[in-house]
Amino acid sequence: MIWYKEQIDDDIVVSTRIRLARNISGLPFPRVMNAEQKQKAVSTVRDAVIGGNSTLASMFDFTDINALSDMHKQSLIEEHIISPELAEKEGGALLRSNDGTMSIMLMEEDCIRLQIIRGGLCLDEAWETADKVDDVIEESVEYAFDSEFGYLTSCPTNTGTGLRASVMMHLPALVMAGNISKVISSAGRLGIAVRGLYGEGSKSYGNLYQFSNQVTMGNSEKEIIDKLKNIVNQIVSLEKQTRESIKKNNGEELEDKLWRSYGTLKFARKISSSEAKTLLSDVMIGKNMGIINTGASLTELMVMSEPAHIAESAGKQLTSAERDKKRAQMLRENI
Amino acid sequence: MIWYKEQIDDDIVVSTRIRLARNISGLPFPRVMNAEQKQKAVSTVRDAVIGGNSTLASMFDFTDINALSDMHKQSLIEEHIISPELAEKEGGALLRSNDGTMSIMLMEEDCIRLQIIRGGLCLDEAWETADKVDDVIEESVEYAFDSEFGYLTSCPTNTGTGLRASVMMHLPALVMAGNISKVISSAGRLGIAVRGLYGEGSKSYGNLYQFSNQVTMGNSEKEIIDKLKNIVNQIVSLEKQTRESIKKNNGEELEDKLWRSYGTLKFARKISSSEAKTLLSDVMIGKNMGIINTGASLTELMVMSEPAHIAESAGKQLTSAERDKKRAQMLRENI
């Protein structure tokens, strides 16, 4: 099931992502490929995944990115299935599993960007799946590999394992307590990069932060994953402690704030994308802490409230003001 | 029925009040009376209203103000049945009709302060009622009256007719459009005093304004009432026009704002007295304009959300924080 529908709202960890970057031996990196080389690379990988000999054949569908509407591309970006870069690339393609958990971007920065994305914290399981799919592809495709450097990639920051392991965390209490920047800089010193999911710069809406390994070389995949897991677990504890402390010292103020956000979601007639994240984050912490009892899938509503998803549900392009109305309606009906 | 339960939320005029100030011939004004004189004055008026010969006898109850708890006195002030001044006075008393529409304060600034208070705009009817009650009292009590000045009162601003006619108006659109101070100063030039009902200085919560005649002498009661009625009707038109114009130019923003207030009333866990007024005013305009369909009596909820009413419903004195919680609960249950 696609990550945001897994209904793991009661977890501090919203989702786990494993990404492997691979290139094809004997072919240049996509940015310097000509059209013919791109076609060849795409068909090579496509055949490896959905060709007659592949054990994955029945699980994946192939999509030519340039054949998709802008709205559909944007919607895939909002679901983290493709990157904004792929949407822009000439000759880009996507192999995607029917259950939505696995996707392979072709001709993005690297020839192959294999991604496993799942709800909750499941780094080991996601890594195992990625490793298996990688093995299937490798049966038919010779990867660009160097015995000293490991897997070769377009950008040296991915060279080595080609592995980027990421965990998306919902950290409202650390944000409320003003401790999030301390957490981010501590993680940075330990080799973990952190970025807010929504919003730009230091301003993040929805209190969602993505933690991922900075270094891909010099450690094994298992070491990279264990280190990230270790740090994530520490941050989970810290968030939990902070929630308890807020509950103890400002419980009534917190309860009031969270219920007000629920009331706004339930009745407002215009809600911007950034406000939706903030309100949904409040309801999510309320649900986590047993304050607000709702069956709504809040992570899913965060994705559904993104601009292209709103436009898709309306079946047409909308102005920003029209989207705000449509978004408020969707949230009212689903919260 | 007591004014705020009349459910006239769909009117711009919330309530009408007629007040007559009278004193007793041969007795000084209350502020210079001794205890014995006060007792005599009280029993004279009490007998006139509920004595054996009075046609009003079965309609009124007598209450010694000093026998009431502070909470109860405060609650009567919040319902505009007595004034804050009466609550403080030694020897003060109250005659109140069973239906809550008529009250007579004894030994306030003047010996007799007769008040008729009703929901909606009904200056003529309220004046007729006041005039009848006044006549009944006058059958047994000789009023302090001067052929040149008219009825004599403790403060010269009431001398003459002793009449203060007041109308409470809900003017959210004029406030939103930034035109309320213009309305207030225009009314002032026409001899009409205006004050915000809740809040101090120029800051008024709940957009409720009381309009009343400044001058009590030199005009007949009918002239005073007709002038006030005329000005009130002009302001009603102005408020209606402004509502239409806001609806036309900013209808969606307005709708969103009003529904958000409804959502806050429906879900918040702590609401201050002033915020309650603001939110209820929003829902009231929403109900008036056909945007929000609610059976709740919003004027009643404004009174019920006042501090002493909250304490009374809890049956004990509460801290401000406790009241905010209790108020939010009461509003959630009744909105």
Interface residues (C-beta under 8 A of the other chain):
Chain A: E252 E253 E255 D256 W259 R260 Y262 G263 T264 L265 K266 F267 A268 R269 K270 A321 K325 A328
Chain B: E252 E253 E255 D256 W259 R260 Y262 G263 T264 L265 K266 F267 A268 R269 K270 A321 K325 A328
